[in-house]
């Protein structure tokens, strides 16, 4: 049963993702199943859990002009860990075309083979539309002025000397500084109020405008507003006619907070799993162990010299049990029980068993529960030796007491 604090953390995470329009996804490469967060479903135009999320569903939704590029990016990160960070267009369930920004990372087994890919996805359609409107407004001064006054993005322009000579209204409204304060003090160049920052930024602007260096990729900077609140701004630079550097910024503070929550929740989950004495392993649809906690790893390492049915990560759990069935008949019902859960004929399976692996005789309770949308399962081994020993001692005492009573 989930604790109240765990449920509150999950609910907080869902709200943070919705506010920042960030979805998260988890692709099990081994059995090709996928898990989406609630916001991920919404980005694709679905109600949470209304459809079965699959990797193919994602691929099929990609705009035809972006598909080859995206598939190549996935292949690249799977083969050599090339960073997965790109913008692309998708067709949503309602037929709407959206721009999204997706980032991901790969997890590998002990052999280096990719077994899992996790990432985030953010809806950036509004920013893309804004940029398009700004481009179209170049031929219409009145339209351009109206857009610039009402636009939500941060826009600033700097000359070849490195001085800011234009800031959008949104900057003043968001940060509390007047346009005069920003222009007079170059607040956006001097983000940390140091002369080195000013020098580096001005040198960059001069060199870009003169064509000496290329414009940097989108970058982030933290800026403090008039109330000493920090904002993370994602900047994209471009050169405009007249040797002017235009920077368009998006306040991604909420997104960064959401990413932090996601990361911390993952770390918390991993920390909790690592602290448990119960041995926990996750099997894919073929029976291969692709995730374990520290207790499982320690036990496997302790008994690695023995012929054992406790495989390490990357090994096949079912094959290990099958190999032991000829000499250990107690393995047969355990094997059959795991299969019934993998085939989803049963919701769970558990059994107590005795093991002579490692140091001395031990008793364990084995539990099997479903994992993911495919046929994977979570297997746990809980050491119940102390309990069994205590029960045996209690029964022995009761027997002696009855004999004396006679």
DOTI-38127 format. One line per 4 residues: number of its first residue (from 1); their letters; for each residue z, x, y of N, C-alpha, C. Coordinates in steps of 0.02 Angstrom, whole numbers, m for minus. Each point is the difference from the previous one (the first is absolute). Layout:
REM DOTI-38127
NUM) A) Z X Y Z X Y Z X Y ~ ...
This chain:
REM DOTI-38127
1) XXXX) 0 42 m60 0 m42 60 0 44 63 ~ m41 m18 47 m4 40 62 62 m12 43 ~ 26 53 30 56 m8 45 m24 m29 66 ~ 48 m26 38 m18 m30 65 m30 52 46
5) XXXX) 27 62 0 m26 52 43 m72 19 m19 ~ m14 1 m65 m68 15 m22 m49 m54 22 ~ 20 m63 m7 m42 m55 22 m12 2 75 ~ 52 17 37 m7 5 73 m48 56 19
9) XXXX) 4 57 m36 m45 56 13 m73 m20 m14 ~ m11 m35 m56 m67 m22 m17 m27 m48 53 ~ 42 m47 21 m22 m48 51 m15 35 66 ~ 42 49 19 m11 38 61 m65 38 m3
13) XXXX) m15 28 m59 m62 37 m9 m60 m46 7 ~ 4 m60 m29 m55 m47 7 m12 m19 72 ~ 55 m11 38 m8 m19 70 m30 57 41 ~ 23 61 m15 m27 58 36 m74 8 m12
17) XXXX) m21 m10 m62 m71 6 m16 m40 m54 36 ~ 27 m60 4 m37 m54 32 m6 12 75 ~ 54 23 31 m2 14 72 m52 53 16 ~ m1 53 m39 m46 55 14 m69 m10 m31
21) XXXX) m10 m57 m35 m63 m15 m34 m19 57 m48 ~ 50 24 m37 m10 53 m49 14 m27 m70 ~ m48 7 m43 10 m17 m70 9 64 m41 ~ 29 m7 m58 7 58 m45 m28 m19 m68
25) XXXX) m27 50 m35 m31 m11 m65 20 55 m48 ~ m1 m17 m64 20 47 m53 m48 m10 m58 ~ m43 50 m10 m52 m4 m52 21 43 m60 ~ 13 m32 m57 13 35 m62 m67 20 m30
29) XXXX) m18 63 6 m66 24 m20 m8 m2 m76 ~ 55 11 m36 m4 4 m73 m21 m66 m31 ~ 33 m55 20 m19 m64 m29 m38 m44 49 ~ m18 30 58 m43 m33 50 29 m67 23
33) XXXX) 65 m1 12 31 m59 30 22 18 71 ~ 10 m51 40 17 13 70 53 m50 24 ~ 43 25 44 52 m42 31 m10 1 76 ~ 1 m59 32 m7 m5 72 64 m29 30
37) XXXX) 16 23 60 54 m32 38 m25 m66 28 ~ 46 m42 25 m19 m64 28 m50 8 57 ~ 12 50 43 m45 9 58 m69 24 m21 ~ m3 37 m55 m65 22 m26 m43 m61 m19
41) XXXX) 32 m49 m33 m36 m62 m17 m26 m33 64 ~ 42 m4 52 m19 m34 61 m58 35 34 ~ 0 66 0 m55 37 31 m66 m18 m32 ~ 1 m12 m66 m62 m18 m35 m13 m76 0
45) XXXX) 43 m37 35 m13 m71 8 29 m43 m55 ~ 48 25 m37 30 m39 m55 74 m12 15 ~ 26 m54 m28 72 m10 m1 30 47 m51 ~ 60 26 13 30 47 m48 1 m28 m71
49) XXXX) m23 41 m48 0 m15 m71 m46 m57 m20 ~ m45 m21 46 m46 m54 m17 m58 23 m43 ~ m13 66 m1 m52 28 m42 29 63 m34 ~ m33 21 m53 21 61 m34 m31 60 35
53) XXXX) 41 43 30 m28 58 36 m28 52 m49 ~ m60 22 12 m30 52 m42 m37 50 44 ~ m11 59 m28 m37 51 36 m71 m24 13 ~ m29 m37 m48 m68 m24 8 m5 m52 56
57) XXXX) 53 m41 8 1 m49 54 m5 35 67 ~ 36 56 7 m4 40 62 m70 28 10 ~ m29 30 m52 m67 30 5 m52 m52 18 ~ 5 m59 m32 m49 m53 12 3 m27 71
61) XXXX) 58 6 32 8 m27 68 m26 47 54 ~ m15 62 m17 m21 50 50 m70 m16 25 ~ m10 7 65 m66 m10 30 m50 47 m33 ~ m60 m25 m12 m50 39 m37 m16 67 33
65) XXXX) 5 4 66 m16 63 35 57 51 m4 ~ 59 m23 m22 58 45 m5 18 17 m72 ~ m29 m36 m48 23 4 m69 m9 70 m30 ~ m59 31 10 m13 65 m29 50 52 27
69) XXXX) 13 m4 66 46 47 32 71 m8 m27 ~ 22 m62 m10 67 m13 m23 9 22 m74 ~ m49 m17 m41 3 19 m71 2 76 m6 ~ m39 34 41 0 74 m1 68 27 21
73) XXXX) 31 m31 50 66 22 23 52 m8 m55 ~ m5 m54 m39 46 m11 m56 m11 53 m54 ~ m64 12 m16 m17 51 m50 26 69 21 ~ m6 15 64 20 66 26 75 11 m7
77) XXXX) 40 m51 17 73 9 m4 22 3 m73 ~ m34 m36 m44 18 2 m71 m17 67 m32 ~ m55 31 25 m22 62 m31 34 62 29 ~ 10 1 67 28 62 29 49 m13 57
81) XXXX) 29 m61 3 51 m16 50 m25 4 72 ~ m65 m10 10 m26 m5 68 35 m59 35 ~ 27 10 62 37 m53 33 m39 m66 4 ~ 33 m54 m18 m31 m67 3 25 m34 63
85) XXXX) m41 m1 51 18 m27 65 m64 m21 35 ~ m15 m65 m1 m64 m20 28 2 m72 26 ~ m49 m16 42 m9 m67 26 m61 m31 m34 ~ 5 m65 m16 m55 m33 m34 2 m74 15
89) XXXX) m55 m34 m18 m5 m72 10 6 m36 m68 ~ 33 m58 2 6 m40 m61 m19 m73 16 ~ m25 m34 m50 m13 m72 4 60 m36 m30 ~ 33 m41 40 60 m35 m23 m18 m62 m40
93) XXXX) 51 m30 m29 m9 m59 m42 m32 m58 40 ~ 19 m6 65 m27 m55 41 m69 16 28 ~ m27 60 m16 m65 20 25 3 42 62 ~ 60 10 28 9 40 61 m10 74 m15
97) XXXX) m32 35 47 m8 72 m5 56 34 38 ~ 35 46 m34 56 35 32 m10 75 m4 ~ 28 34 50 5 73 m1 70 18 m24 ~ 5 47 m47 66 22 m23 4 76 0
101) XXXX) 60 24 6 14 72 m5 43 10 m62 ~ m25 39 m47 35 9 m64 17 73 m12 ~ 60 12 m25 23 66 m18 30 m4 m70 ~ m5 55 m39 27 m1 m67 16 69 m26
105) XXXX) 40 2 m52 18 63 m33 0 m11 m76 ~ m8 55 m37 m8 m4 m73 60 31 m35 ~ 22 m31 m54 52 28 m43 m33 22 m66 ~ 21 58 m26 m31 28 m60 52 12 m55
109) XXXX) m24 2 m62 45 15 m55 7 76 m7 ~ 36 22 m51 14 71 m9 m64 41 m11 ~ m53 m33 m24 m63 34 m11 m44 3 63 ~ 22 m33 52 m38 m1 62 m49 m58 6
113) XXXX) 0 m44 m50 m45 m58 2 28 m54 45 ~ m42 m33 40 25 m53 44 21 m61 m41 ~ 59 m26 13 25 m58 m37 17 m58 47 ~ 6 14 65 21 m53 46 m21 18 70
117) XXXX) m21 m50 39 m18 10 70 34 m53 42 ~ 37 22 51 35 m46 44 m24 9 71 ~ 3 m52 39 m21 7 70 16 m60 43 ~ m22 4 62 9 m54 48 m67 m20 28
121) XXXX) m2 m59 29 m61 m26 30 19 m40 62 ~ m31 16 57 16 m35 63 m62 m34 28 ~ 10 m61 23 m54 m38 33 m9 27 71 ~ m59 31 15 m13 29 66 m59 m36 33
125) XXXX) m12 m62 m21 m57 m38 25 3 m8 76 ~ 59 m16 26 7 m11 73 m19 63 39 ~ 23 57 m23 m17 62 36 m75 14 m2 ~ m31 m14 m56 m72 12 m7 m40 m47 46
129) XXXX) 22 m62 4 m34 m48 44 7 21 72 ~ 60 24 18 13 23 69 m47 57 18 ~ m6 48 m45 m44 57 13 m72 m22 9 ~ m21 m49 m41 m68 m26 5 m11 m35 67
133) XXXX) 50 m39 22 m5 m35 64 m4 49 58 ~ 38 53 m4 m3 51 53 m69 32 4 ~ m30 12 m58 m67 30 m1 m51 m47 31 ~ 5 m65 m16 m47 m49 26 9 m11 75
137) XXXX) 60 14 26 14 m13 70 m26 54 47 ~ m28 54 m28 m25 53 42 m54 m24 49 ~ m38 m51 m21 m55 m25 42 23 m58 44 ~ 63 m18 m3 25 m56 38 67 18 32
141) XXXX) 0 24 63 61 24 32 56 m52 2 ~ m18 m64 14 52 m51 4 33 m12 m68 ~ m41 m2 m52 27 m8 m67 44 60 m17 ~ m23 59 17 38 61 m15 68 m1 34
145) XXXX) 1 m21 64 63 m2 38 48 m51 m31 ~ m26 m58 m20 42 m52 m30 30 24 m66 ~ m41 33 m41 25 24 m64 54 53 10 ~ m12 47 45 47 55 11 67 m25 25
149) XXXX) m1 m54 40 62 m26 28 41 m38 m53 ~ m34 m28 m49 34 m43 m48 6 29 m70 ~ m29 57 m9 m1 30 m67 69 21 m22 ~ 14 m6 m64 66 19 m25 5 74 m17
153) XXXX) m56 32 m12 2 72 m16 14 41 63 ~ 26 60 m11 11 47 55 m66 37 14 ~ m18 4 62 m61 36 18 16 45 60 ~ m18 63 m7 7 45 57 m62 45 4
157) XXXX) m14 24 59 m57 44 11 23 63 36 ~ m26 58 m21 19 64 31 m63 38 20 ~ 5 37 55 m57 39 24 m1 70 m30 ~ m49 39 20 m9 67 m29 57 48 18
161) XXXX) 43 m19 49 58 42 17 60 m16 m44 ~ m7 m54 m38 56 m19 m44 46 m50 32 ~ m19 m28 58 41 m49 35 m20 m71 m20 ~ 49 m43 m10 m13 m70 m13 m15 m35 66
165) XXXX) m56 m37 2 m16 m35 62 m6 m76 m10 ~ 6 m23 m63 m1 m72 m14 46 m15 m57 ~ 40 m54 7 41 m26 m55 m7 m76 m1 ~ m2 m29 m58 m7 m73 m6 65 m34 16
169) XXXX) m5 m65 17 60 m39 15 48 m3 m58 ~ m27 0 m61 43 m7 m59 50 57 m6 ~ m19 59 24 45 57 m2 61 m12 44 ~ m13 m23 60 55 m14 47 45 m55 m27
173) XXXX) m31 m54 m25 39 m56 m24 43 18 m61 ~ m28 41 m44 35 17 m62 57 51 13 ~ m13 49 42 48 54 8 44 m6 62 ~ m16 m45 44 44 m11 58 m13 46 59
177) XXXX) m46 48 m7 m17 43 56 m55 m32 42 ~ 1 12 65 m55 m23 42 m60 46 m12 ~ m59 m24 18 m59 42 m8 5 62 43 ~ 33 m6 59 8 58 44 44 53 m33
181) XXXX) 54 m22 m34 44 48 m33 m37 37 m55 ~ m42 m35 m36 m37 32 m54 m52 48 29 ~ m36 m21 51 m52 42 30 30 61 34 ~ 56 m10 36 30 55 37 31 52 m46
185) XXXX) 26 m22 m57 38 46 m42 m34 18 m66 ~ m61 m28 m11 m36 14 m62 46 m12 m61 ~ 31 m59 m2 49 m14 m51 m28 4 m71 ~ m64 m19 m7 m28 m1 m67 m20 70 m23
189) XXXX) m14 43 47 m15 69 m19 66 36 m16 ~ 50 m12 42 65 33 m8 45 m43 m43 ~ m19 m9 m64 37 m47 m43 71 23 m14 ~ 12 65 m3 68 23 m13 30 36 61
193) XXXX) m32 m10 57 26 26 64 6 77 0 ~ m46 34 m34 1 73 1 m64 27 29 ~ 4 57 32 m60 30 31 m50 21 m53 ~ 24 18 m59 m46 21 m54 m44 m59 m21
197) XXXX) 30 m60 m5 m38 m59 m19 m54 m14 51 ~ 18 6 64 m49 m12 54 m58 49 m6 ~ 17 63 m10 m51 52 m4 m47 m10 m59 ~ 29 m15 m58 m40 m10 m60 m46 m61 7
201) XXXX) 27 m54 28 m40 m61 6 m56 10 51 ~ 15 31 56 m51 11 51 m55 47 m26 ~ 21 51 m37 m49 47 m28 m45 m37 m49 ~ 28 m43 m40 m39 m40 m48 m51 m43 36
205) XXXX) 23 m36 53 m45 m44 37 m58 40 30 ~ 16 56 32 m52 41 31 m51 24 m51 ~ 25 24 m56 m46 28 m51 m43 m54 m32 ~ 29 m60 m10 m39 m55 m29 m56 m21 48
209) XXXX) 18 m10 63 m49 m22 49 m56 51 8 ~ 17 65 m4 m50 52 8 m37 15 m66 ~ 19 m35 m53 m35 9 m63 21 61 m39 ~ 55 31 18 22 61 m35 35 m15 m66
213) XXXX) 32 m58 m5 32 m20 m62 m17 m72 m15 ~ 6 m19 m63 m14 m68 m20 61 m44 13 ~ m14 m64 9 55 m48 8 40 m3 m64 ~ 66 2 6 42 m1 m59 m2 m69 m32
217) XXXX) 18 m1 m64 5 m64 m36 55 m42 33 ~ 1 m65 m15 55 m42 27 67 33 m11 ~ 42 0 51 65 34 m4 55 m45 28 ~ 61 15 m20 57 m39 22 44 39 48
221) XXXX) 30 m35 47 49 32 44 55 m51 16 ~ 61 26 8 57 m43 16 13 4 74 ~ 7 m58 32 10 m4 72 61 m43 15 ~ 41 23 46 61 m36 19 m13 m44 61
225) XXXX) 18 m64 m5 m11 m44 57 58 6 50 ~ m1 m41 51 49 5 54 70 m19 m24 ~ 5 m37 m55 65 m19 m28 21 46 m57 ~ m32 59 m3 16 51 m51 m14 m24 m71
229) XXXX) m45 m49 m8 m22 m20 m66 m63 38 m18 ~ m4 24 m62 m57 40 m21 m56 m44 m29 ~ m62 19 15 m58 m35 m26 m47 51 m32 ~ m25 m17 m59 m50 43 m33 m69 m27 16
233) XXXX) m41 42 31 m67 m20 20 m52 37 m40 ~ m48 m37 m28 m56 31 m36 m58 4 49 ~ m22 62 15 m52 11 51 m67 17 m32 ~ m53 m25 31 m68 19 m17 m37 19 64
237) XXXX) m26 60 1 m32 26 61 m76 m4 m6 ~ m31 m7 58 m73 0 3 m21 26 69 ~ m60 25 5 m27 25 64 m45 m53 30 ~ 13 m17 64 m40 m49 36 m45 35 50
241) XXXX) m53 m34 23 m43 30 51 40 22 61 ~ m21 55 31 35 26 58 54 50 m18 ~ m4 26 m62 49 50 m24 72 m26 6 ~ 10 m56 m33 66 m33 0 23 m8 m72
245) XXXX) 63 17 m12 29 m11 m66 36 m68 0 ~ m21 m44 m44 32 m66 m7 43 1 m62 ~ 64 m19 7 46 m6 m57 20 m73 m8 ~ m13 m26 m60 20 m69 m15 59 4 m50
249) XXXX) 56 m30 20 59 5 m41 23 m67 m26 ~ 26 m1 m60 29 m60 m30 73 13 m16 ~ 43 m44 22 71 7 m14 12 m18 m74 ~ 17 50 m39 10 m10 m73 73 9 m19
253) XXXX) 44 m11 48 72 10 m13 24 m44 m57 ~ m20 m64 1 22 m45 m53 m29 22 m67 ~ m62 23 2 m31 25 m62 38 60 m28 ~ 19 46 45 38 59 m23 67 m20 m28
257) XXXX) 32 m50 31 64 m23 m25 m8 m32 m69 ~ m55 m39 m8 m14 m31 m64 m13 52 m54 ~ m39 52 18 m14 54 m47 65 36 m20 ~ 44 7 49 64 33 m13 42 m42 m49
261) XXXX) m1 m66 10 38 m44 m44 m29 3 m71 ~ m67 0 m4 m33 4 m65 20 64 m35 ~ m3 55 37 16 66 m29 74 2 m21 ~ 44 m25 43 71 2 m15 17 m45 m60
265) XXXX) m35 m58 m4 13 m45 m57 m23 33 m65 ~ m56 37 3 m24 35 m59 49 56 m19 ~ 25 36 51 48 53 m13 65 m29 m28 ~ 21 m57 28 62 m32 m24 m9 m21 m73
269) XXXX) m58 m30 m15 m12 m22 m68 0 59 m48 ~ m34 54 20 m2 60 m42 69 31 m8 ~ 38 m2 56 67 28 m3 46 m39 m46 ~ m6 m66 2 40 m43 m44 m18 13 m73
273) XXXX) m66 2 m14 m23 12 m68 24 67 m26 ~ m3 51 44 20 67 m21 75 5 m14 ~ 39 m41 35 72 4 m8 26 m37 m61 ~ m43 m42 m31 22 m39 m57 5 44 m62
277) XXXX) 50 m14 m42 7 37 m63 m46 m29 m53 ~ m22 m62 9 m47 m31 m47 m66 37 2 ~ m30 12 m58 m65 33 m3 m55 m52 12 ~ m41 11 51 m51 m49 19 m69 32 m3
281) XXXX) m46 m34 m36 m69 22 m4 m47 m59 8 ~ m59 12 30 m50 m52 10 m62 18 m40 ~ m23 m48 m41 m59 11 m43 m60 m39 27 ~ m59 31 m6 m61 m36 18 m22 m42 m59
285) XXXX) m59 m32 6 m23 m46 m52 m15 35 m66 ~ m10 66 2 m14 38 m61 64 29 m31 ~ 56 m8 34 63 26 m26 17 69 26 ~ m39 25 50 13 66 28 55 m5 53
289) XXXX) 48 45 m3 54 2 50 m27 31 64 ~ 0 m38 55 m27 28 63 53 6 55 ~ 60 m26 m12 53 8 50 67 0 m37 ~ 45 44 22 66 5 m30 52 16 54
293) XXXX) 63 m13 m16 53 21 46 31 65 m26 ~ 47 28 37 28 65 m18 38 m2 m66 ~ 34 m55 m13 38 m5 m63 m46 4 m60 ~ m57 m33 2 m49 3 m54 m24 72 m9
297) XXXX) m18 33 57 m26 68 m3 52 49 m29 ~ 63 m8 21 52 45 m25 9 m8 m75 ~ 0 m61 m24 8 m12 m72 m58 28 m40 ~ m62 m11 26 m59 25 m34 1 76 m3
301) XXXX) 25 32 53 3 73 3 53 26 m49 ~ 55 m37 m6 55 21 m44 m21 1 m73 ~ m43 m48 m20 m18 m7 m70 m71 22 m14 ~ m30 39 46 m71 17 m7 m13 43 m62
305) XXXX) 52 36 m25 m10 42 m59 0 m41 m64 ~ 24 m62 4 4 m41 m60 m62 m46 m5 ~ m13 m22 m59 m52 m51 m9 28 m65 25 ~ m28 m26 53 32 m57 34 m49 m54 18
309) XXXX) 26 m61 6 m43 m55 22 6 m12 75 ~ 36 42 36 7 m7 72 m50 45 36 ~ m59 m26 18 m52 42 29 14 15 73 ~ m32 53 24 3 17 71 m56 m36 37
313) XXXX) 2 5 66 m52 m31 41 m69 27 m20 ~ m47 m46 m9 m68 21 m20 m12 m6 m74 ~ 53 m9 m40 m7 m8 m72 0 m74 m19 ~ m25 m15 m60 m6 m69 m23 62 m21 m38
317) XXXX) 36 m48 26 63 m24 m30 m13 m36 m66 ~ m52 m42 m1 m14 m39 m60 m20 44 m59 ~ m40 52 15 m21 45 m54 60 38 m28 ~ 48 18 43 60 34 m23 40 m44 m48
321) XXXX) 6 m64 17 38 m46 m43 m37 m10 m66 ~ m67 m9 5 m40 m9 m61 9 58 m48 ~ 1 60 27 6 60 m42 67 2 m36 ~ 51 m32 27 67 2 m30 13 m57 m48
325) XXXX) m47 m49 m2 13 m60 m39 3 12 m76 ~ m35 52 m25 1 13 m72 69 24 m24 ~ 32 40 41 65 28 m19 59 m40 28 ~ m13 m39 52 54 m38 32 m22 m73 6
329) XXXX) 19 m41 m48 m21 m70 m1 26 m40 59 ~ 54 24 31 28 m37 57 m47 3 61 ~ m49 45 m2 m48 5 55 m50 m58 m1 ~ m9 m31 m59 m52 m52 m6 15 m60 45
333) XXXX) 60 m31 m3 13 m57 44 m1 19 74 ~ 18 62 16 m3 22 70 m73 4 24 ~ m43 28 m42 m71 3 17 m28 m70 10 ~ 15 m45 m48 m26 m68 5 27 m37 61
337) XXXX) 63 13 17 30 m32 59 m34 22 64 ~ m15 65 6 m34 24 60 m69 m32 6 ~ m36 m5 m56 m67 m30 0 2 m73 24 ~ 51 m38 m23 3 m71 20 9 m8 75
341) XXXX) 37 47 31 10 m3 73 m64 23 36 ~ m32 52 m26 m63 24 30 m54 m53 m2 ~ m1 m39 m53 m49 m54 m6 23 m64 35 ~ 60 4 31 29 m55 37 14 m62 m43
345) XXXX) 12 14 m65 21 m54 m45 75 m14 8 ~ 37 51 22 71 m6 14 14 29 69 ~ 51 m28 34 17 24 66 41 64 m2 ~ 34 12 m55 40 61 m7 15 13 m73
349) XXXX) 23 60 m15 22 18 m67 56 51 6 ~ 50 m5 m43 52 51 1 26 11 m71 ~ 25 60 m11 26 17 m66 48 59 7 ~ 53 0 m41 46 57 m4 m23 46 m56
353) XXXX) 3 65 12 m21 46 m53 42 63 3 ~ 2 35 m57 39 62 m6 m49 59 2 ~ 20 53 34 m43 59 6 40 63 m16 ~ m31 44 m39 32 64 m15 m34 56 40
357) XXXX) m43 m18 47 m33 50 42 50 29 49 ~ m10 63 18 43 31 48 66 22 m31 ~ 54 m9 37 66 24 m24 40 m58 m29 ~ 6 m1 m66 41 m51 m33 m35 m67 m4
361) XXXX) 35 m46 m34 m25 m68 m8 11 m40 64 ~ m51 m38 20 6 m42 59 m28 m69 m15 ~ 26 m49 37 m26 m68 m4 m31 m19 68 ~ m56 m35 m4 m34 m23 61 m19 m73 m6
365) XXXX) m4 m33 58 m32 m66 4 m68 9 33 ~ m52 m21 m35 m67 4 27 m20 m68 27 ~ m26 m1 61 m23 m63 31 m72 10 24 ~ m40 m51 m10 m71 1 20 m14 m60 44
369) XXXX) m27 11 60 m18 m54 46 m70 12 27 ~ m35 m53 22 m69 8 25 0 39 66 ~ m57 34 12 m9 36 63 m71 m13 25 ~ m5 m20 64 m65 m9 32 m36 m61 m25
373) XXXX) m64 m5 20 m41 m58 m17 m38 9 m65 ~ 0 62 m28 m37 13 m61 44 m7 m61 ~ m3 50 m45 40 m2 m61 50 58 m3 ~ 15 29 57 49 54 2 70 m27 m10
377) XXXX) 46 44 m18 70 m20 m11 47 54 26 ~ 61 m22 16 55 46 16 46 3 m60 ~ 15 61 m22 44 11 m57 63 37 24 ~ 58 m27 m19 62 34 18 41 14 m63
381) XXXX) 34 56 1 46 19 m54 69 10 32 ~ 48 m42 m18 68 6 27 46 26 m54 ~ 35 54 16 46 31 m48 62 m45 m9 ~ 8 m26 m60 58 m44 m14 46 32 m52
385) XXXX) m3 66 m7 39 35 m51 75 m13 8 ~ 24 5 62 72 m11 13 21 m70 m20 ~ m43 m49 15 17 m69 m16 2 m11 m76 ~ m51 28 m35 m3 m7 m72 60 34 m33
389) XXXX) 15 61 26 57 37 m27 65 m38 10 ~ 9 m29 59 60 m39 15 5 m62 m45 ~ m57 m33 m11 m1 m59 m43 18 18 m72 ~ m27 58 m22 14 23 m68 74 16 m7
393) XXXX) 29 33 50 71 17 m2 43 m64 0 ~ m23 m49 39 37 m63 4 m1 m36 m67 ~ m58 m1 m32 m5 m33 m65 42 36 m53 ~ 0 67 4 41 39 m47 74 m15 9
397) XXXX) 21 m6 63 70 m16 14 18 m69 m25 ~ m45 m48 10 12 m68 m23 6 m2 m76 ~ m44 40 m33 2 1 m73 66 29 m26 ~ 23 54 33 64 31 m20 57 m48 11
401) XXXX) m4 m37 57 53 m48 16 3 m55 m52 ~ m59 m24 m23 m1 m53 m50 27 24 m67 ~ m17 64 m16 25 28 m63 75 6 0 ~ 27 21 58 73 8 5 34 m69 m3
405) XX) m34 m50 29 29 m67 1 6 m28 m70 ~ m47 19 m43 3 m23 m69 58 30 m38
